Every structure is written in structure tokens, then in C-alpha cells.
């Protein structure tokens, strides 16, 4: 995707491949830490995508105007445990949208019992902040990002609910 659109590729990582229970509906539902390498853009947007839920673009989390923690080695981090508030200023600054569960902020994986779902964490490096109000939905975020993308990366994790 990045090569086709002219976006610079960045590396996005989670601390796991399979969600620990604490990041799911079976645990505390804490948002996970995201590690981003090679990002130079001044602002970030985040969309988490679950292709297994009903509908073609189900999103359990979207956020923008993210100012990650940046380190001298060029790594940036969105820490875990982001509060489910429309606007967050600590531990990083961000604006959060309404997820497809109808709530603000991160909603941990919660597939039906016995199913395994994949969750794609997509990071977009943007040329600046977006004038999009808190509580906007994924499709509004995608429309607002048009023409502002500089960088792109994604990672994936799975969760099997027993």
C-alpha cells in the first residue's frame, strides 16, 4: 500500500503477536503500547481494523493529532493505557474518535467464543494536525487525512476467545 501511494514506509510493532488478556474484553481492556520506527512526520493518525466483524471496515479504535513520545534513537511510542476520553493530554496528546462499538477510545478484542480474529494497527504519519472534532468516526478520519499522508506502517495481532 505505501509504495503504491508514495508514502514512506515506517515500522510499527506491538509487544506481542497474540493479545494478552489485559488488552481484551476478557481483561481490563487496556490499550496496548505501539512502537513506531522511522517516523519523521509531525502528527500521527491511528486506525485499528478488524476485518472479521460485521461490515467491511470495523474499527475498535481510531485517533489522530497524536504526538507520540519520541526518543533519541528515532523510535516513537504511543504508550499503553490511553484513557477513553475524547481528548487526551497525558501520557501523550491525542484526539480520539468513536469506535464502531459506539464508544470513545480503545475497545479491546472481543470475538465470539471459539473464534480467532486479527486486528490491524495502522499508523499514518501526517503533515500536521487535522481539524477533526473529537468523537468523529473512522470514515470521517479517512476523509480528513486525504492529501496529508507522508508515512504509513502497520502491524497485526490476534486474539482467540475461549
C-alpha positions as CSV (number, residue, x, y, z in Angstrom):
1,X,0.0,0.0,0.0
2,X,2.7,2.5,1.0
3,X,4.7,2.0,-2.2
4,X,1.6,2.5,-4.4
5,X,0.6,5.7,-2.8
6,X,4.1,7.3,-2.5
7,X,4.0,7.1,1.3
8,X,7.3,6.4,3.1
9,X,7.2,3.1,4.9
10,X,7.6,3.1,8.7
11,X,7.8,0.1,11.0
12,X,5.0,-0.4,13.6
13,X,5.3,-3.0,16.3
14,X,3.4,-4.3,19.3
15,X,4.9,-6.1,22.3
16,X,3.0,-9.3,21.3
17,X,1.6,-11.3,18.4
18,X,-1.3,-12.7,20.5
19,X,-3.2,-10.2,22.7
20,X,-2.5,-10.7,26.4
21,X,-5.8,-10.9,28.2
22,X,-5.3,-7.4,29.8
23,X,-5.7,-5.8,26.4
24,X,-9.0,-7.6,25.7
25,X,-12.7,-7.6,26.8
26,X,-11.8,-10.6,29.0
27,X,-9.3,-8.5,30.9
28,X,-9.0,-4.8,31.7
29,X,-9.3,-3.6,28.1
30,X,-6.2,-1.5,28.3
31,X,-4.9,-0.1,25.0
32,X,-1.6,-1.6,24.0
33,X,1.8,0.1,23.5
34,X,2.7,0.8,19.9
35,X,6.3,1.3,18.8
36,X,7.0,3.2,15.7
37,X,10.4,3.3,13.9
38,X,11.5,5.6,11.1
39,X,8.7,8.1,11.6
40,X,9.5,11.8,10.9
41,X,6.0,13.2,10.4
42,X,4.9,15.8,12.9
43,X,1.5,14.2,13.6
44,X,0.1,10.7,13.6
45,X,-3.3,9.1,13.0
46,X,-4.2,5.6,14.1
47,X,-6.9,3.2,12.9
48,X,-7.3,-0.3,14.2
49,X,-9.2,-2.6,11.8
50,X,-10.9,-5.9,12.5
51,X,-12.0,-7.4,9.2
52,X,-13.8,-10.3,10.9
53,X,-16.6,-8.2,12.5
54,X,-19.7,-7.5,10.6
55,X,-19.2,-4.7,7.9
56,X,-16.1,-4.3,5.8
57,X,-14.2,-1.8,7.9
58,X,-14.9,-2.4,11.6
59,X,-12.7,-0.2,13.8
60,X,-12.3,-0.7,17.5
61,X,-10.1,2.4,17.8
62,X,-9.3,5.5,15.9
63,X,-7.3,8.5,17.0
64,X,-5.5,11.5,15.4
65,X,-3.4,14.5,16.2
66,X,-1.2,12.1,18.2
67,X,2.0,13.4,19.5
68,X,3.9,10.3,20.5
69,X,6.8,10.0,22.9
70,X,10.0,10.4,20.8
71,X,13.4,9.0,21.7
72,X,16.9,10.0,20.5
73,X,17.2,6.7,18.6
74,X,14.4,7.8,16.3
75,X,11.8,5.5,17.9
76,X,8.4,6.9,18.8
77,X,5.9,5.3,21.2
78,X,2.2,5.5,21.9
79,X,2.2,4.2,25.5
80,X,-0.3,1.6,26.7
81,X,-3.3,2.6,28.8
82,X,-4.7,5.6,26.9
83,X,-7.7,6.9,28.7
84,X,-11.0,6.5,26.8
85,X,-11.6,10.3,26.6
86,X,-12.3,12.5,23.6
87,X,-9.1,14.5,24.1
88,X,-6.1,13.2,25.9
89,X,-3.1,15.2,27.1
90,X,-1.2,12.5,29.1
91,X,0.9,10.4,28.6
92,X,0.7,11.7,25.0
93,X,-1.5,14.2,23.3
94,X,-4.3,12.9,21.0
95,X,-7.9,13.2,19.9
96,X,-9.9,10.0,19.9
97,X,-12.9,9.1,17.8
98,X,-16.0,7.0,18.4
99,X,-15.2,3.3,17.6
100,X,-17.6,1.0,15.9
101,X,-18.9,-0.2,19.3
102,X,-20.2,3.4,19.7
103,X,-17.7,4.3,22.4
104,X,-14.8,6.8,22.6
105,X,-11.3,5.4,22.6
106,X,-9.9,1.8,22.5
107,X,-12.1,-1.2,22.8
108,X,-10.2,-4.5,23.4
109,X,-10.7,-7.5,21.2
110,X,-13.9,-9.5,22.0
111,X,-14.6,-12.1,19.3
112,X,-17.3,-14.7,19.8
113,X,-16.2,-17.7,21.9
114,X,-14.0,-20.1,19.9
115,X,-13.1,-17.6,17.1
116,X,-9.8,-16.1,16.3
117,X,-9.8,-12.5,15.0
118,X,-6.9,-10.5,13.6
119,X,-6.5,-6.8,14.4
120,X,-4.5,-4.5,12.1
121,X,-2.9,-1.4,13.8
122,X,-2.4,1.1,11.0
123,X,-0.3,4.2,11.6
124,X,-0.3,7.2,9.3
125,X,2.3,9.9,9.5
126,X,0.7,13.2,8.6
127,X,2.0,16.6,7.6
128,X,0.2,18.3,10.5
129,X,-2.8,18.1,12.8
130,X,-6.3,17.6,11.4
131,X,-9.2,19.9,12.1
132,X,-11.5,17.0,13.0
133,X,-13.6,17.1,16.2
134,X,-13.4,14.5,19.0
135,X,-15.8,11.7,18.6
136,X,-15.6,11.6,14.8
137,X,-15.8,8.1,13.2
138,X,-13.3,6.2,11.1
139,X,-14.7,7.2,7.8
140,X,-14.6,10.9,8.7
141,X,-10.9,10.4,9.8
142,X,-10.1,8.8,6.5
143,X,-11.7,11.7,4.6
144,X,-9.8,14.3,6.7
145,X,-6.4,12.5,6.1
146,X,-6.7,12.8,2.3
147,X,-3.8,14.8,0.9
148,X,-2.0,14.9,4.3
149,X,-0.3,11.5,4.4
150,X,3.5,11.2,4.4
151,X,4.2,7.9,6.0
152,X,2.5,4.6,6.6
153,X,3.0,1.3,8.6
154,X,1.0,-1.4,10.1
155,X,1.2,-4.4,12.4
156,X,-1.2,-7.2,13.3
157,X,-2.1,-9.2,16.4
158,X,-4.6,-12.0,17.0
159,X,-6.9,-12.9,19.8
160,X,-8.8,-16.2,20.3
161,X,-11.6,-16.1,22.8
162,X,-12.2,-19.3,24.7
